[in-house]
Structures are given as C-alpha cells and as structure tokens.
Amino acid sequence: METTVFRRRVFASGAAAVAVGALALAGLTGVASADQAGSAVPAAADRLSPGLIKAMSRDLGLDADEARARIADEYRAAAVAAALEKSLGADFAGARIGDDPAVLTVATTDRADVGRIRAAGARAEVVGHSLDRLEAAKAALDAVALKNAPEGVPSWYVDIRTNRLVVNTARTAAADGFLAEAGVPRDLVRVDRSAEQPRAYADLRGGDAYYMNGTGRCSIGFPVRRGTQNGFVTAGHCGTPGVTTTGADQQAQGSFQGSTFPGRDYAWVATNANWTPRALVNGYGNGDVTVTGSTQAVVGSSVCRSGSTTGWHCGTIQQHGSSVTYPEGTISGVTRTSVCAEPGDSGGSFISGSQAQGVTSGGSGNCSQGGTTYYQPVNPALAAYGLTLVTSGTPTDPPTDPTDPPTDPGGTWAAGSTYAAGAVVTYGGTSYRCLQGHRAQAGWQPPNVPALWQRI
C-alpha cells in the first residue's frame, strides 16, 4: 500500500456533527454549561450543507437526522474533553468517542479522578500511562526521524484507545533499531506489521484547485488573513516561498509566502486583490459548507474532506499527533483518518461539522478501494505564520497582526485555551460570551475579536 501527499486549494469549508445531551459541562472552567452549549450546538448542526450530509450518508451510512445528531454530539464532546484535559492536568491520558458518539470516554492515570470525569457526563477509564508520557516517547522517535528518516517504519502515533505508542513497520528489526536509537522503553510500545508506503501528492474556496508555477496542482485548505493581506493555507509540500500560483481558471492568483515540509506540512499563499476570501468549503454541486471556527474534534469524531480531484469524502479521526514518513522525509503532528484521497487533493480542507480541522497531507489507497489519509492540523499553521482563519462573522476589516496584550488585564480568558460556543469568560473586568468554538491565540483578546466574543 502506498501513502501519498495530495495537493490542492480551497476557499471554502464544511462538515458535520452530532447531539450529545448526556454530556454535562457545568463546573468545568473555560467551557459553557450544558444549557449554554446546547443552545448553540443544535443550531450549528442544523445548518449542515446538503453536500456534506450526502457525503456522510455515503461514507458513514448516516441519514440526514443521524448526521446532524452525530455532529452535535461531537461538538459537545470536544468541549467537555478540552475542559477535562485542563482540569486533570498531568493525569490526563486522552479522550475519544466510539461507535456511539453520545458516549465520551476520558482516560486518567489516577483513580481519584473518576468522580470528576463522571460528573462531567463522560465515561472514565483508568490506564497506566499518561498522554504526556506517551507523547514524550513519540517525540523521542520524531527527533531521531528528523535527523535520518527510518527505513521500513512508515508511521507511528499514540493510540489512546490502547494506551500505547504504536509503531508500524514492514520489518520488526527496523522498528527495534528505531526504538533503541530513540531510547524508548518497550513497555510503552506496540509494534504492528504494515505494508504502508506513504508519499505526497501534487496535481482556491476550500477544495478548489490551484496550480503552482503553471504545472503541479493542489487544493486550497482555508482562506485566511494576515493583517489586511488575504490568502489561504495549504500543504507545505505543494510549494516553497516564491512559487507563484494560478487559480482553477488559470488566472494569476498569488505566491507562497511561507512553507514547511518535511517536519510539518503547512504553507500559506498571499493572493492578489482579485481574490476574495470566503468562509466556505467547496460542496461540489451540493451546497458549499460554512466555516465557523477551528475547535479540534475528539478522536472517533466524523470528519469530511473536500478536494479538487475527488470532491467530498468522509470518515473518522483515528489518532491525533501521528508521525508518517514520506520519501521526502518524516512529517510529525499530523492526524490519521479513515478518509480516502487521491493526487490533487493535497492541501484541501478537512472539516468536522463547521469546524476547520486541517489540510490534506498524504496517505495510502484511493477513493475506489478506500485508504488512510493524514491531515496537517490548521491551528498550528495559523500560529506559525500569524494568520487569522476567515470564518462566518469575520469582520470585513479585521484587526492587524496580533500585538502584545495589555499588561495583566486580569480575568479568566487565556491564550491557548479552547472555548466552546456559549462559554463565558472575564477579561479586564468585563464578561464575554463565546460566539464560535475556537482555540484562543495571542492577540485574540475578547475586546479585539467581536466575531468570536460578545460582551455581556
């Protein structure tokens, strides 16, 4: 099986989610109460595009009502998981949903946390290794791979379901040597046999095609702004700084301003004045999907992809923070999914409900027989280049690049925290209600971004 990088461009995005009435958010700092979250989630789930629902029906076997219910459940699960991760601290060992998206499982290394997890409406699981410990072991493998990509070891990741670091390999001896060089204890690891051979693909609205230097084709991930400059994020393997781009209509579009590949797989393109960014993902004849935020979905959540070769396809999130080796080198921090993709889809939008998740990187298989696809999460790309995701409600004249925040304004808002729609925070002595789920970044203080926060 061959893993590939898929390249394209997207100035539009969309996805689906489900209703989880059992998940209670009360008492968890930085997240709305169940009533507050419940008022925002169903409305967002009801606005799913017909194209997204059609893709979820084909790929996940869900009818329209089931798709909306699943998306609403996944939204709520993400909010509860984010709050418990912060609350449990070093004990936290991961969160996931299974076949029933209304059931969120949160793992901990301390049995004393079980009551707190259950009080939040989640199922508790006590395990032997914290997520921090497993991720530290994976980071040791990443460090070795960045110096010299391991032969015969196509991918590795933390599997929160089994509480192990999984190493996929065609030869056990190759995995043994890789683990020994990194100094990773074998009791943390499960070695799986794999014939995977990952590689990158190359061939603007999210999912639209664009061309690099008039030749290779990729897909747009999501429209962004940097101050007053418009553009879009895409896969790093699609181009290097200075490479010019043309749109699907072969008209001049812009040029790559920043690109990272291998190591990570993200880039951003600044576009000329003829291109207007929209908070949309191409629905390929079935209605475009609106982007409202970029809150990371929980493992097990549904996720859909838009790309210029194969259009809409859906599946589930299998692992966050995976590492994969392409012929060009190792990529870390990508998310592994059961979604299919093909050459030309690279850079295109991955979305869960209306929440942007990432841009298509590479994978194995195809959309005739199925396969595995990895995406580069969008939030690290935004942070790396100081970009703001264009979402529904984004002001026409957004704030300029993030500036230093005022000295110790006081309050509960904090950069780096994840907020669900309906969450209430204080900042500078004033209370604000979250309008769109997102992960806060420096410069996104509530008074500065009315698209995200409403003063109350």
N, C-alpha and C positions, 0 to 999 in steps of 0.2 A: 504494500500500500504506500502511496506517495503523498507526502504532505506538501502543500503549495501555498504561495502567497498570492492573494487576489487583489488586483489594483483597480480602483475607480474613483468617481467623485459624486457627492450628494449635497444638495442644498435644501433637503427636506428630510424629515424623520418621522417614524411612527411605531407603535407596538401595542401590547395588550396586557391586562392584569385581572385579579380576582378578588371576591369579597370574603374577608376573614372576620366574621363577627365575634369569634371566640377570643381574639387577641385583645387583651386589655393593656392600655398604655399608661394608665394612671400611676402616678408616683415615680415615673422614670424621668430624670432630669433631661431637658432638651427635646422632649418628644411630647406631642399633643396627648390629651386624654382620649379615651376610646370615642367619646361623643364628638370631640373636635375633629379627630381623624376621620371618623365615619361620615361627617358632613361633607368632606372634600373628596374622599376616595370614590364613592359611587358615582358622583358627577363626572369625575375624570374617566372612569371605566365606561360610562355610558357614551362617551364621545369617541370611542374607538372607530377607526376608519373601516369601511366595508372591505377594503383590500387586506387589511391586517386580519380581520375576522375570517375572511376567506382562506388566508394562508394558515391560520391557526387551525381551522377546520380540516384542511388537507393534511397538515403535518402532525397535528396533535390530536386529531379526532374529536374536536370540541364543536358543539353548535354555538350560535351567537350568544345565547344566555350563559352558557358554560364558560365561554371565553371571557365575557365581561366579569363574571363571578371570580374566575381564576385571577385575573389582573387585579381586582380589588383586594383579594386575599394576599397577593404577593406584595402589593403596596404596603399593607398593614404589617406584614411580616418583616419587611425591610426596616420599617420604623422601630418595631419592637426589638429586632436584632441589634440595631445600631445603639439603642439605649442600653440594652443589657451588656453589650461589649464594653461600653464605657463604665457601667456600674460594676461589672465583675472584675475588671482590670486584668491582672496577670493570671487569674484563674480561667479566663475565657478560653474555650477550645473550639469555637466555631459554631455557626448556625446554619440550618438548612431546612428546606421543606421537601416532602416526598411526593408520593402519588396523590395524596390528599393535600392540596395547597392551603387548606384551612388549619393544618397542623404544623406549627413551627417547632423544631427541635433545637434546643440550645445546650451545648456541652460545656462542662466545667470540670476542673480537676479537684474541686473542693465540695464535698457532700453538703457542707453547711450552706451552699448557695442554692440548693434545690428549692427551698421555700420561696426564695426571691424570684426564681425563674418561673415557678408555677403561678405565683401571684401576678405575673405579667401576662399570663394566659398561654404560656409556652410549655412544651414537654421538656423535662430536664433529663440530661444524660451525664453520668459521671464517668470520666475517662482518665487514662494515665498520663497523657502528655498535653501541655497547654499549647495553644496555637502559636504563641511566641517561641516556644522551644522548637516546634516543628519548622516554623518559618526560619529560625536561625540556622537549622541544619540545611534547609534548602538554600539559604543564602551562601553557605559554605560551598555547596555544589556550584552555584551560579558563579562564584568568584573564580573557581577552577576553570569553568567552561568559558568564561570571558577571556582568559589567557590562552586557552587551547581547547577548541570545541571537541568534546569526546566523540570518538568514532564508535558506532554501534549503540549509542544511547540517544535516541531521538527526542525524548521528553521526560520531564519529571515535575512533580507537583505535590502539594499537601492535600491529601484526601481526608476531609473532615469526617466523612462517613465512617471510615475505619480507623481514624486517629493515627494515621501513618504517613510517612513520606514515601510516595510511590515513584519508583524508577523504572521506566520502560526500556527494554533492551532486546536486541536480537541475540546477544551472546552474554550469558551470565558472567563470564570472565571480564567482559568490558565494564559491566556495572560494578563488579567487585573492585576493579582497579580505580574506577571513578570515585567510589565511596572511600577507598583507602587514602587516595590523594587528598580528599577534602577533610579527612578525619571525622567522618560522620559515623556515630555508633549504629551498628546493625539492628539493635533492638528498636530503632525508630523507623526502620525501613521495610518496605515490601517491594520485592523485585518482580516485575511482570514481563513475560515474553511479549514482544511486539515486532511486527514487520513494517511499522510506520517508517516512511522516508519523507519527512517534511521538506517543503520548498515553498518559495514565494511565487505569487502570480503577478503579471502585469498586463495588461491589454491596452454640470455641478449640481440644485436641490439635492438632498441626501439621496444617494443611489444613482444619480445621473453620471454619465460618462464624461471624462475629460482626457485629453491627450498630452503627453509630455514630449516637448520638442517636436511635435507633429508626428510622433511614431507610437510608442507604447501607450496603452490605455489603462486607466484606473477609474475608481469611483469616488465621488465626494462623500466624506463622512458626515460632518455637520457644519453649518455656517457659523462663523464666529466674528468677533470684532476685537481689535486691539486699539483702544482709543477711538479715533474716527476712521480707522482703516478697516475695511471689510475683507473677509476671506473665508477660508474653510480649513478644517482639519482633515487629514487623510493618513494613509500609511506611509511610514518613513522610507520603505523600500521602493516607493513609487518615484522618488526623485530626490536630488540633492540641491542645496541652496544655489540659486541662479538658474535652474532649469525652468524654461518657460512653459506655460500651459495654454491650451485652447479648449474651448467648450465642446459639447457634443455636436454643435453646429459648425465646428472648426473655426469659430471666431476667436480673436485674441482675448485672453482671459486674465492672466496674471503670471506670477512666478513663485517658486518655492523660496521662502524666507528662512526656514529652519527645518532640519531633518535629522532624525536619529535612527540609525539602523546599521549593523545589528546592535545588540544590547537591549534597546527598546525598538518599537516600530511605530513611531508617530512623526508627523510633519505638519507644517501649516503653509498655506498658499495665500498670498495677498492678491486680491483681484482689483481690476480697474473699475472705473466709475460706471461702466455699462452693466455691471453685475450687482443685483440687489439681493442681499441675503434674506432668506425666509426661514421661519421656524417650522420647516416641513421636511418630510422624507417622501420620496417618490413612491406613490402607490401603484404605479404601472397600470393605469386604466381603471383602478378600483377605488380611487379617492386617496389623496395624499394624507399622511399622518402628521399631526401637530406635535411638536416637541415642547414640553413644559418644564423640564428640569433634567438633572443628571444624577439622581439618587441611585446608588449601586443596588442592584437586586440581589436577593439571597440565593445561595446555591440551591438548585432544584427549581428555580423560577423559570417560567416560559420566557423566551427571548426570540425576537424575529430580526431578520436581516434583509436589507434592500441593496441590490447591486445591479450594475448595468448589463451583466450577462444573463443572470438567472432570475432577476426580479425579486419577489418576496418568498422567503422560506423561513420556517420557524423550527424551534426545538427547545431544549432546556439547557440551563447553565450547569455544567458538571463540576468544575473547580475554578476558583479564582487563584491568581498568583502562580500560574503554571510557568514552566520554562520549556522551550522547544528549540531544537537545533535544526536550522535550515542549512543548505550548502554554503550560504554566505556567512554563517555564524550562529551563535546562540541568542535567543530572544527571551528575556525574563519579564515576569509581571503580567503575562497575558492570561486571558480567561478561556478555558477549554469548554466547548459546547458540542451538542449533538446536531447542530445545524449544518446543512450542506452548503458548498460554494464551489465556484469554478473560476478559471482565469478571467480577469477583467473585473471581478467582484472586489478586488483588493481596495482597501480604503473606505469601502461603503459602510453604511450605517447599521449598527446593532442597537436595537431599542427594546425596552420592556415596558409595555403599556405606552405611556407618553414620555418615559424617562430615558434619555440618551444613555447608552451603556459604553459603546466603544466603536472602533473602526476595524474592519475586516483585515486580518493579517495574513494567515495562511492555513493550510490544512491538508487533509488526505481525503481521497474519494471524489465523488461528484454528485450532482443532483438527480442522476438517474438511478444510481445504486445506493446513495447515502454516503455519509462520511463524517469526519470530525473537523471542526473549524475553530480556530483561535481568533480572538479579537483583542486589540490593544485598548484597555480602558481609556475613556475620553478624559476623565478628570486629571490624571497625571499629565496628559498632553496640554490641557488648558493651563495647568500650573507651570509647566516647563517654559512656555512661551508668553505667559502673562495675558492669556486670551479670555474673553467672555463669551460663553455659549449664547447664541441667539435663541430665545425662547418666546412663546406666545406671551405678549405683555411686555417684552423688552422695549424700553423707551427708544424713540427714534434717534435721540441724541444721548447715547449712553455716557456714563462717566468716563473720563480718560483712564489711562493705566493706573492700577492700584497705587495709592500713595500711603505714606506712613500714617497709621491710625492716631487719633488724638491720645495724649498721654493718659493712661489709666482712667478711661471714662467710667469704669465700673459697670456691673451688670452681669447677666448670665450668658450673653452671646459670646461665642468663642470661635475663632477661625479654626478650621479642621473638624468641627462638629458637623454631624449630619442632622438635618431638620426635616421633618415631615410637614406636609400641608396641614395647617391648623396649630402647629406648635407655637407656644408663646415664650418670648424671651424679654429680658430688660437690657437696655443699653443707654448709658448716660442719663439714668433716672427716668426713662420713658419705656413703656411696654409696646411690643410689636408682635403681630400675628403673622406667621409664615404663610405665604400665598402659593408657593410652589416648592415641592420637595427638592432639596439640593444639599451639597456638601459645601459649607462656608469656606471662603478663601479670604486671605488678607486683602483689604480694600473693599470687601463686600459688607461693610457695616450696615445695619438696618436703615439708617437715615440716607445712605448713599444709593440704595438699590430698591426703589419703590416697586419694581417688577417682582421682587421676592418678599418684601415685608410691608405690612400695613400698620401704621401707627394706631394704637387703640387707647 
